[in-house]
């Protein structure tokens, strides 16, 4: 059965494994598919770290979470997932990932229509393979993934519009309530102007030096006594946020110690609620920045080896976003496996004054308290 010509119920599976940001970038496609096939049953296969992005998505009927395991446990898990996929009898599968595991699961589903990228050695797996240039293009990841939708149905030939199809992650009320309580515990009230600063990145090529964050926070704190800062870091990098917290407090002295706090052990739902509560988010090109893009909160993104044209927030352009980069470096963008100059200059040469100036511009452009995003409604039952 062809999803583009079928009538009645269509059963569609979407696959995107691994990285958090890439899962966020598939959410415009989820909404668009639901709009085109309102009566379809849509499922999404994802790994645990990024599952919170889609688990409350109102356009999905089923979220399949498959753990990443090693050795024989991985083989056992994959066989079990493959059996579940085949039993579901999908009409179409779209593999947004294209890696060895996702492509094998796509094939194992037995779906008559299998769509994916024309990756060397795996193109044969797909019944409709879409070209994907190997070079690092200044083209947004949402547009790259949208190319696969055009292979599903001709109505997707028009390019995606961030106003109509922004990235989304539904806010979970329990997480929002828990975050509000934790903020009160560290002395941050609604009258304060909260700024969330994420100081880590899973990829070492995307880490701005900690001194840059310290300088930026200290400058912004001195400029407005109503501001409060929450410093966050990845689950395995809690020490990083506490180091920044310590250095900022030393810089501000006893009178400014209350302005900054670290909030540990936030899961993804809580992090999203925290950012939605903020007046501003500052962070590098990593998962939390893309989670921030699903809120209305102003964003200052730091781009080292990556390009804003490829991974800037994909949302209504009326919302405030500032991108900080060094556009004239010949080595940008890079494959993030080896730094040619050896000094990571795309980030180490980013001056804190550029970031604090961008933060002030973003705050001035917003000029209003944060507004929590109301989760999009699913189709009527």
C-alpha positions in Angstrom: 0.0 0.0 0.0 1.3 3.5 -0.9 0.8 6.0 1.8 0.5 8.8 -0.8 -2.4 7.1 -2.6 -4.0 5.1 0.2 -7.5 5.7 1.5 -8.7 5.2 5.1 -6.4 4.3 8.0 -2.7 4.5 7.3 -0.2 3.0 9.8 3.0 5.0 9.7 6.2 4.5 11.8 8.8 7.3 12.2 12.4 6.4 13.4 14.9 8.7 14.8 17.5 7.3 17.2 20.4 8.8 19.2 20.7 12.6 19.4 18.3 14.8 21.3 18.5 17.8 19.0 17.8 15.6 15.9 14.7 14.2 17.5 13.5 17.8 18.2 14.1 18.6 14.6 11.7 15.8 13.5 8.7 17.3 15.4 7.6 19.7 12.6 7.4 16.6 10.3 5.2 14.8 12.9 2.7 17.6 12.9 2.8 17.9 9.1 2.1 14.1 8.6 -0.8 14.3 11.1 -2.2 17.2 9.2 -1.9 15.4 5.8 -3.2 12.0 7.2 -5.6 13.0 10.1 -6.9 9.5 10.4 -3.6 7.7 10.3 -2.1 5.8 13.2 1.4 7.3 13.9 4.1 5.7 15.9 7.6 6.9 16.7 10.7 4.8 17.6 13.2 6.5 19.8 15.9 5.8 22.4 15.5 6.7 26.1 17.5 9.9 26.3 15.4 11.7 23.7 12.1 10.0 24.5 10.7 12.8 26.6 10.7 15.0 23.5 8.0 12.9 21.8 6.3 11.0 24.6 3.6 13.6 25.1 3.4 14.7 21.5 -0.3 15.2 20.7 0.1 14.0 17.1 1.5 10.6 18.0 -0.5 7.5 18.9 2.4 5.3 20.0 6.0 5.9 21.2 8.3 3.0 21.2 11.3 3.4 23.4 14.2 1.1 22.6 17.2 1.2 25.0 20.8 1.3 23.6 22.5 -1.8 24.8 25.8 -3.6 24.1 26.8 -7.1 23.1 24.2 -9.9 23.2 21.8 -7.7 25.1 21.6 -5.3 22.1 21.0 -8.2 19.7 18.2 -9.5 21.9 16.6 -6.1 22.2 16.8 -5.4 18.5 15.2 -8.7 17.7 12.4 -8.0 20.2 11.8 -4.6 18.7 11.9 -6.0 15.2 9.2 -8.5 16.1 7.0 -5.8 17.6 7.4 -3.6 14.5 6.6 -6.5 12.1 3.5 -7.4 14.2 2.2 -3.8 13.9 2.0 -4.2 10.1 3.0 -0.6 9.2 2.1 0.7 5.8 5.1 3.1 5.7 8.3 3.7 7.7 10.3 6.8 7.5 13.9 6.5 8.8 15.1 10.0 9.8 18.3 8.6 11.1 19.9 6.4 8.4 22.3 4.7 10.8 23.0 0.9 10.7 20.6 0.1 13.5 17.7 2.3 12.4 18.0 1.1 8.8 18.0 -2.5 9.9 14.9 -1.9 12.0 13.2 -0.2 9.1 13.8 -3.2 6.9 12.8 -5.6 9.7 9.4 -3.9 10.0 8.4 -5.5 6.7 6.6 -2.3 5.7 5.9 -2.2 1.9 7.0 1.5 1.8 10.3 2.3 3.4 11.8 5.8 3.1 15.3 6.8 4.0 18.4 8.5 2.8 20.5 7.1 0.0 23.4 6.2 2.3 26.2 4.1 0.8 25.7 0.4 1.6 22.2 0.9 2.9 20.3 2.4 0.0 18.9 -1.0 -1.0 17.0 -1.2 2.3 14.6 1.6 1.2 11.9 1.4 -1.4 12.2 5.2 -1.8 15.7 6.5 -1.2 16.3 10.3 -1.0 19.7 11.8 -1.9 21.6 13.4 1.0 24.8 15.3 0.1 27.8 14.3 2.3 29.1 17.9 2.6 28.2 20.1 5.5 25.6 22.5 3.9 24.2 25.7 5.2 20.8 24.2 5.1 18.6 23.7 8.2 18.2 20.1 9.5 14.4 20.5 9.5 14.6 21.1 5.7 16.9 18.0 5.3 14.4 15.8 7.1 11.5 17.3 5.3 13.0 15.9 2.1 11.9 12.5 3.3 8.3 13.6 3.6 8.3 14.5 -0.1 8.9 10.8 -0.8 5.9 10.0 1.3 3.4 12.3 -0.4 3.6 14.9 -3.2 1.9 17.5 -0.9 5.2 17.9 1.0 7.0 19.3 -2.1 6.6 22.8 -0.6 9.4 23.7 1.9 8.5 23.7 5.6 7.5 27.0 7.3 8.7 27.5 10.9 5.6 29.6 11.6 3.2 26.8 10.7 5.4 23.9 11.7 7.7 24.9 14.5 9.6 22.4 16.7 7.5 21.3 19.7 7.8 19.5 23.0 4.7 19.5 25.2 5.1 20.9 28.7 4.3 18.4 31.4 2.4 20.1 34.3 4.0 18.0 37.0 7.4 18.9 35.8 6.5 22.6 35.7 5.1 22.5 39.2 8.3 20.7 40.5 10.5 23.3 38.8 8.5 26.2 40.4 9.0 24.6 43.8 12.7 24.2 43.3 13.1 27.8 42.2 11.4 29.0 45.3 13.8 26.8 47.4 16.8 28.7 45.9 15.1 32.1 46.4 14.0 32.7 42.9 10.5 34.2 42.7 8.2 35.3 39.9 9.3 38.9 40.4 12.9 38.0 39.4 14.1 37.9 35.8 15.3 34.4 35.4 18.1 33.6 32.9 19.0 29.9 32.3 22.6 29.3 31.3 23.6 25.8 30.0 27.3 25.5 30.4 28.1 22.0 29.0 27.8 20.0 25.8 28.1 16.3 25.1 30.4 17.0 22.2 33.7 18.6 23.4 33.9 20.5 20.1 30.9 22.6 21.1 32.0 23.6 24.6 32.6 27.3 25.2 35.3 27.8 27.8 33.9 28.1 31.4 35.5 31.5 31.9 33.3 32.9 29.1 30.2 31.8 30.9 31.5 33.3 34.2 32.3 36.6 32.6 28.9 36.8 30.8 26.9 35.9 33.9 28.8 38.4 36.1 28.3 41.2 33.6 24.6 40.5 33.1 24.1 40.3 36.9 25.7 43.6 37.6 23.5 45.3 34.9 20.2 44.5 36.6 19.7 43.5 40.3 16.4 41.9 39.4 18.1 39.1 37.4 18.6 35.7 38.7 20.6 32.9 37.0 20.3 29.2 37.1 23.3 27.3 35.7 22.6 23.9 34.3 24.8 21.1 32.8 24.4 17.7 31.3 23.6 14.7 33.6 27.3 13.6 33.7 28.7 17.1 34.1 27.2 18.4 37.3 30.6 19.5 38.5 30.8 21.9 35.6 27.7 23.9 36.7 29.0 24.0 40.3 32.4 25.2 39.1 30.7 28.1 37.2 28.5 28.8 40.2 31.5 29.1 42.5 33.5 31.3 40.1 30.6 33.7 39.5 29.9 34.0 43.2 33.6 34.8 43.8 33.4 37.4 41.1 30.2 39.1 42.4 31.3 39.0 46.0 29.0 38.5 49.1 26.4 41.0 47.9 25.8 39.1 44.7 25.9 35.5 45.8 22.1 35.3 45.8 21.9 36.1 42.1 23.1 32.7 40.9 22.2 29.1 41.6 22.7 25.6 40.2 19.8 23.2 39.9 21.0 19.6 39.7 19.4 16.4 38.4 16.8 17.9 36.1 15.3 15.5 33.7 14.4 16.6 30.2 10.8 17.5 31.0 12.0 19.6 34.0 14.7 21.3 31.9 12.1 22.3 29.3 9.8 23.6 32.1 12.7 25.6 33.6 13.5 27.2 30.3 9.9 28.1 29.6 9.8 29.9 32.9 12.9 32.0 32.0 13.3 35.4 30.5 16.3 34.2 28.5 18.2 31.0 27.6 22.0 31.0 26.8 23.8 27.9 25.6 25.8 26.2 23.0 24.6 24.2 20.0 23.5 21.2 21.9 20.3 19.4 23.0 19.2 21.9 25.6 19.3 24.8 23.0 16.9 22.8 20.8 14.7 22.0 23.7 14.6 25.8 24.4 13.5 26.3 20.8 10.2 24.6 21.7 9.4 27.4 24.1 8.7 31.1 23.5 11.8 32.1 25.6 14.4 34.3 24.0 17.5 32.4 23.1 21.2 33.3 22.7 22.9 30.4 20.9 26.7 29.9 20.7 27.9 28.3 17.4 31.4 27.1 17.1 32.1 24.4 14.6 28.4 24.3 13.5 26.3 26.8 11.6 23.1 28.6 12.7 21.8 28.2 9.2 21.8 24.4 9.9 20.7 24.2 13.6 19.3 27.6 14.8 15.9 27.4 16.6 13.2 26.4 14.2 10.2 28.4 15.4 8.1 31.5 14.7 10.6 34.1 13.5 8.7 36.7 15.6 10.2 35.0 18.7 13.6 36.3 19.7 16.7 34.4 18.9 20.3 35.6 18.7 23.2 33.6 17.1 26.8 34.2 18.1 29.4 32.9 15.7 32.7 33.7 14.0 31.6 33.6 10.4 35.0 34.3 8.7 36.9 31.2 9.9 37.9 29.1 6.9 37.7 25.9 9.0 34.0 26.3 9.8 31.9 24.2 9.6 33.9 21.1 10.4 33.2 17.4 11.0 34.0 17.8 14.7 36.5 15.0 14.7 39.7 17.0 14.6 40.4 20.7 15.1 42.6 21.8 12.2 44.1 24.9 13.9 44.3 22.9 17.1 43.1 25.6 19.4 39.3 25.4 18.9 39.3 29.0 17.9 35.7 29.0 16.7 34.7 29.0 20.4 37.8 30.1 22.3 37.9 33.3 20.2 34.2 34.1 21.0 34.5 37.1 23.4 32.1 37.2 26.4 31.2 40.8 25.5 29.6 39.5 22.3 27.5 37.1 24.3 26.4 39.6 26.9 25.6 42.2 24.3 23.5 39.6 22.4 21.7 38.8 25.7 20.9 42.4 26.3 19.6 42.8 22.8 17.4 39.7 23.2 16.0 40.9 26.5 15.3 44.4 25.1 13.6 42.9 22.1 11.4 40.7 24.3 10.4 43.2 26.9 7.9 41.0 28.5 7.7 38.2 31.1 7.9 34.6 29.9 4.8 32.9 28.6 4.4 29.2 29.0 3.6 27.4 25.8 0.2 25.7 25.8 0.7 22.1 24.4 -0.8 21.7 21.0 -4.1 19.9 20.9 -4.3 16.5 19.2 -7.0 15.6 16.8 -10.5 15.3 18.2 -11.5 12.0 19.5 
